[in-house]
């Protein structure tokens, strides 16, 4: 029985070591209000896994969090999730700029996508 317990503990330790990811370093992130006179563009996408259809939601708010513009549209099908998010950002930025909502702060659920656009 001792050998079985040792094996089980060793096996568990090996499995745990393969599935653990190092912790991310702590970040000093805190909410900050927007600058007066700026606008926030928030985009989000939705995907129907049954038929593959995609939708895009776009909101533009002022520095007081008042909703100024909103639109929901169907996104092109057969795009990856990343491509759909980038499409939403492109349409959203055009939508906001056409409405003279600048300077503009872009916000999305995925920080990686926002950083990709900022580069």
Phi and psi restraints in degrees (value plus and minus 20) as a CYANA .aco file:
   2 UNK   PHI     -78.6   -38.6
   2 UNK   PSI     -63.3   -23.3
   3 UNK   PHI     -83.4   -43.4
   3 UNK   PSI     -58.7   -18.7
   4 UNK   PHI     -85.1   -45.1
   4 UNK   PSI     -63.5   -23.5
   5 UNK   PHI     -83.6   -43.6
   5 UNK   PSI     -61.4   -21.4
   6 UNK   PHI     -83.6   -43.6
   6 UNK   PSI     -64.9   -24.9
   7 UNK   PHI     -81.3   -41.3
   7 UNK   PSI     -65.1   -25.1
   8 UNK   PHI     -80.4   -40.4
   8 UNK   PSI     -63.2   -23.2
   9 UNK   PHI     -86.3   -46.3
   9 UNK   PSI     -61.8   -21.8
  10 UNK   PHI     -85.3   -45.3
  10 UNK   PSI     -63.2   -23.2
  11 UNK   PHI     -81.9   -41.9
  11 UNK   PSI     -65.4   -25.4
  12 UNK   PHI     -81.8   -41.8
  12 UNK   PSI     -62.1   -22.1
  13 UNK   PHI     -82.9   -42.9
  13 UNK   PSI     -60.5   -20.5
  14 UNK   PHI     -86.1   -46.1
  14 UNK   PSI     -64.9   -24.9
  15 UNK   PHI     -82.1   -42.1
  15 UNK   PSI     -65.6   -25.6
  16 UNK   PHI     -80.6   -40.6
  16 UNK   PSI     -60.1   -20.1
  17 UNK   PHI     -86.9   -46.9
  17 UNK   PSI     -50.5   -10.5
  18 UNK   PHI    -100.1   -60.1
  18 UNK   PSI     -44.8    -4.8
  19 UNK   PHI    -122.9   -82.9
  19 UNK   PSI     -28.0    12.0
  20 UNK   PHI    -103.6   -63.6
  20 UNK   PSI     119.0   159.0
  21 UNK   PHI    -130.9   -90.9
  21 UNK   PSI     124.5   164.5
  22 UNK   PHI     -82.4   -42.4
  22 UNK   PSI     125.1   165.1
  23 UNK   PHI     -86.0   -46.0
  23 UNK   PSI     124.5   164.5
  24 UNK   PHI     -93.2   -53.2
  24 UNK   PSI     125.7   165.7
  25 UNK   PHI     -85.2   -45.2
  25 UNK   PSI     125.8   165.8
  26 UNK   PHI     -83.0   -43.0
  26 UNK   PSI     122.6   162.6
  27 UNK   PHI    -135.3   -95.3
  27 UNK   PSI     122.5   162.5
  28 UNK   PHI    -111.0   -71.0
  28 UNK   PSI      61.4   101.4
  29 UNK   PHI    -134.1   -94.1
  29 UNK   PSI     106.8   146.8
  30 UNK   PHI    -163.6  -123.6
  30 UNK   PSI     135.6   175.6
  31 UNK   PHI     -87.9   -47.9
  31 UNK   PSI     117.8   157.8
  32 UNK   PHI    -151.8  -111.8
  32 UNK   PSI     117.8   157.8
  33 UNK   PHI     -87.1   -47.1
  33 UNK   PSI     134.1   174.1
  34 UNK   PHI     -92.2   -52.2
  34 UNK   PSI     135.7   175.7
  35 UNK   PHI     -89.5   -49.5
  35 UNK   PSI     122.7   162.7
  36 UNK   PHI     -79.3   -39.3
  36 UNK   PSI     114.0   154.0
  37 UNK   PHI      71.8   111.8
  37 UNK   PSI     -23.2    16.8
  38 UNK   PHI    -118.9   -78.9
  38 UNK   PSI     148.2   188.2
  39 UNK   PHI    -148.8  -108.8
  39 UNK   PSI     129.8   169.8
  40 UNK   PHI    -134.2   -94.2
  40 UNK   PSI     109.2   149.2
  41 UNK   PHI    -125.3   -85.3
  41 UNK   PSI     100.4   140.4
  42 UNK   PHI    -136.5   -96.5
  42 UNK   PSI     106.2   146.2
  43 UNK   PHI    -141.9  -101.9
  43 UNK   PSI     129.1   169.1
  44 UNK   PHI    -169.3  -129.3
  44 UNK   PSI     132.1   172.1
  45 UNK   PHI    -143.4  -103.4
  45 UNK   PSI     135.1   175.1
  46 UNK   PHI    -150.7  -110.7
  46 UNK   PSI     124.7   164.7
  47 UNK   PHI    -150.7  -110.7
  47 UNK   PSI     109.5   149.5
  48 UNK   PHI    -114.9   -74.9
  48 UNK   PSI      92.0   132.0
  49 UNK   PHI     -89.7   -49.7
  49 UNK   PSI     -40.8    -0.8
  50 UNK   PHI     -91.9   -51.9
  50 UNK   PSI     -69.5   -29.5
  51 UNK   PHI    -133.8   -93.8
  51 UNK   PSI     -22.2    17.8
  52 UNK   PHI      61.1   101.1
  52 UNK   PSI     -16.6    23.4
  53 UNK   PHI     -91.1   -51.1
  53 UNK   PSI     132.1   172.1
  54 UNK   PHI    -151.3  -111.3
  54 UNK   PSI     125.9   165.9
  55 UNK   PHI    -149.8  -109.8
  55 UNK   PSI     135.8   175.8
  56 UNK   PHI    -147.4  -107.4
  56 UNK   PSI     113.8   153.8
  57 UNK   PHI    -136.3   -96.3
  57 UNK   PSI     114.4   154.4
  58 UNK   PHI    -152.0  -112.0
  58 UNK   PSI     109.0   149.0
  59 UNK   PHI    -147.1  -107.1
  59 UNK   PSI     121.0   161.0
  60 UNK   PHI    -144.2  -104.2
  60 UNK   PSI     103.9   143.9
  61 UNK   PHI    -141.4  -101.4
  61 UNK   PSI     133.5   173.5
  62 UNK   PHI    -107.1   -67.1
  62 UNK   PSI    -196.7  -156.7
  63 UNK   PHI     -89.3   -49.3
  63 UNK   PSI     -31.1     8.9
  64 UNK   PHI    -118.8   -78.8
  64 UNK   PSI      -8.5    31.5
  65 UNK   PHI      48.0    88.0
  65 UNK   PSI       0.2    40.2
  66 UNK   PHI    -100.2   -60.2
  66 UNK   PSI     111.6   151.6
  67 UNK   PHI     -91.9   -51.9
  67 UNK   PSI     102.8   142.8
  68 UNK   PHI    -123.7   -83.7
  68 UNK   PSI     -61.3   -21.3
  69 UNK   PHI    -162.4  -122.4
  69 UNK   PSI     128.0   168.0
  70 UNK   PHI    -171.2  -131.2
  70 UNK   PSI     124.2   164.2
  71 UNK   PHI    -172.6  -132.6
  71 UNK   PSI     126.0   166.0
  72 UNK   PHI    -149.4  -109.4
  72 UNK   PSI     108.1   148.1
  73 UNK   PHI    -156.6  -116.6
  73 UNK   PSI     142.4   182.4
  74 UNK   PHI    -103.5   -63.5
  74 UNK   PSI     111.9   151.9
  75 UNK   PHI    -112.6   -72.6
  75 UNK   PSI     136.5   176.5
  76 UNK   PHI     -78.0   -38.0
  76 UNK   PSI     120.2   160.2
  77 UNK   PHI     -98.1   -58.1
  77 UNK   PSI     154.3   194.3
  78 UNK   PHI      43.5    83.5
  78 UNK   PSI       4.0    44.0
  79 UNK   PHI    -124.6   -84.6
  79 UNK   PSI     132.4   172.4
  80 UNK   PHI     -89.2   -49.2
  80 UNK   PSI     146.8   186.8
  81 UNK   PHI     -81.6   -41.6
  81 UNK   PSI     -63.6   -23.6
  82 UNK   PHI     -79.2   -39.2
  82 UNK   PSI     -66.2   -26.2
  83 UNK   PHI     -82.8   -42.8
  83 UNK   PSI     -56.3   -16.3
  84 UNK   PHI     -86.9   -46.9
  84 UNK   PSI     -61.5   -21.5
  85 UNK   PHI     -84.6   -44.6
  85 UNK   PSI     -63.5   -23.5
  86 UNK   PHI     -84.2   -44.2
  86 UNK   PSI     -57.6   -17.6
  87 UNK   PHI     -81.2   -41.2
  87 UNK   PSI     -64.5   -24.5
  88 UNK   PHI     -81.1   -41.1
  88 UNK   PSI     -61.4   -21.4
  89 UNK   PHI     -85.1   -45.1
  89 UNK   PSI     -62.1   -22.1
  90 UNK   PHI     -83.0   -43.0
  90 UNK   PSI     -68.6   -28.6
  91 UNK   PHI     -83.3   -43.3
  91 UNK   PSI     -62.0   -22.0
  92 UNK   PHI     -83.3   -43.3
  92 UNK   PSI     -63.5   -23.5
  93 UNK   PHI     -84.9   -44.9
  93 UNK   PSI     -61.5   -21.5
  94 UNK   PHI     -82.7   -42.7
  94 UNK   PSI     -63.0   -23.0
  95 UNK   PHI     -78.8   -38.8
  95 UNK   PSI     -66.9   -26.9
  96 UNK   PHI     -89.9   -49.9
  96 UNK   PSI     -62.8   -22.8
  97 UNK   PHI     -86.1   -46.1
  97 UNK   PSI     -60.9   -20.9
  98 UNK   PHI     -80.9   -40.9
  98 UNK   PSI     -48.5    -8.5
  99 UNK   PHI    -111.6   -71.6
  99 UNK   PSI     -10.0    30.0
 100 UNK   PHI      39.9    79.9
 100 UNK   PSI      13.5    53.5
 101 UNK   PHI    -113.6   -73.6
 101 UNK   PSI      54.9    94.9
 102 UNK   PHI    -155.9  -115.9
 102 UNK   PSI     129.3   169.3
 103 UNK   PHI     -89.5   -49.5
 103 UNK   PSI     133.7   173.7
 104 UNK   PHI    -141.5  -101.5
 104 UNK   PSI     114.5   154.5
 105 UNK   PHI    -129.1   -89.1
 105 UNK   PSI     105.1   145.1
 106 UNK   PHI    -112.9   -72.9
 106 UNK   PSI     112.5   152.5
 107 UNK   PHI    -153.9  -113.9
 107 UNK   PSI     119.2   159.2
 108 UNK   PHI    -171.6  -131.6
 108 UNK   PSI     149.5   189.5
 109 UNK   PHI     -88.7   -48.7
 109 UNK   PSI     -44.2    -4.2
 110 UNK   PHI    -130.9   -90.9
 110 UNK   PSI      90.1   130.1
 111 UNK   PHI     -82.8   -42.8
 111 UNK   PSI     -53.6   -13.6
 112 UNK   PHI     -81.2   -41.2
 112 UNK   PSI     -60.9   -20.9
 113 UNK   PHI     -86.2   -46.2
 113 UNK   PSI     -61.6   -21.6
 114 UNK   PHI     -83.6   -43.6
 114 UNK   PSI     -64.0   -24.0
 115 UNK   PHI     -84.2   -44.2
 115 UNK   PSI     -54.8   -14.8
 116 UNK   PHI     -82.7   -42.7
 116 UNK   PSI     -60.4   -20.4
 117 UNK   PHI     -91.1   -51.1
 117 UNK   PSI     -54.7   -14.7
 118 UNK   PHI     -90.9   -50.9
 118 UNK   PSI     -40.6    -0.6
